[in-house]
């Protein structure tokens, strides 16, 4: 059984940076794709970024391209989301999820990111 735990959220001013971490326990996630998603109040959960199991392929939603960077350290069973130039519209609960068989079906509990203007 895999468990994912997010950390690194917090409150920052617009233009600031945060680095989120997604640590896996219970089973190595080195064979899974890992994605970051976010959900703002009153909105649907949306895809933010993903990294393939080898880390060689990364994907981003258009609104974060050039500002966010996803990376993984399989030796530490951890995936990171470096977020720079944060905007108030980035405010949301951020979740990481693992996809071992093509579907994101293992989710963390989320970490709050608040960006003030």
N, C-alpha and C positions, 0 to 999 in steps of 0.2 A: 504494500500500500504506500503510495507516494503522498507526501504532504508538502505543500508549498507555503512558505511564509514570506510575506513582503515586509520590507522595512525601508526607512529612509525618507518617508513622507514628512511634511511639515508645512510651515507658513513662510512664504518669501514675498518680497516685493517684485513687481514686474521688472523684468530684465535679469532677475537672479537665476540661480542654478540649484538643482537638486540632483542627487543620484539615488535612484531606487535600486534595491536589491531584491532578488527572488531566490531564496535558499530552499533547496529540496532536501528532504530526508525520507528515509524508508526505502528508497530505491534510486539508483542513479538515473538521472534524466539525460544522460549523454546521448541516448538514442532517440530523444524526442525533440520536436520543435517546441520552442517556448514563445509565447506571445504575451504582450502587454495590452491590456484593455483599460478603458476608463468609463466611469459613469458619473455624469454631472447631475445635480438635483433636477428632477423632473424630466430627465432625458433618458434615452435608451443607452445601454452599454454599447460602446463603440471600440473598434479595433484601433490600436495605436501603432504597434510595431511588433515584428516577429523575427526570430533568428532560427535558421535551420540547425539540425542537430550537430553538424560539424562547425557551425559558425561561419560558414563560407557564404551563405546567402542571408541577406537581411531585407526586410520589407517595412515600409512606413506608410502611414496615411499621409495624404498630401499636406495637411495643416501642420505637421511636425517635421517635415523634411528640412534638413539643414539646421535644425535646432536640437533634435533628439538623436541619440546614438544608442543602439542596442548592442550588447556584447555578451559573451558567455565565457565562463571559466569552468570547463568540465571537471578539472581536477578538484575544484571546490564545490562542484554541483550548484553553481550559482550563476544567475543571469542578471545583468545590470541594465538599467535604463538611465543614461546620462541625459539630463534635461537642462538645456541652456536657453537663454533669452526667453524665459517664461513669461506668459501672458495671462491676464485674468481669465481668459477663456480656457486655459489649461486646468483650471480648478475642477477637481473631481476626485472620486475615489479610484485609485489605480489598482488593478488586479493583474496578477500573472497567472498564466494557465499553461498546461502541458498537453501536447498532442502526441501520443505514442502511435496512434493508428489513423492519423489524418483528421481527427476531430479533437477540439479542445474540450476535454472532459474532466480534467483535474484542475481545480481552481484554488487559489489562495483566498484569504479573507479580506484582503484589500488594505491599502494604506492611503490616508487622506493627504491630498496636496491642495494647498490654498495659496493662490497668487493674488496679492492685493495691488491695486493701481496707485 
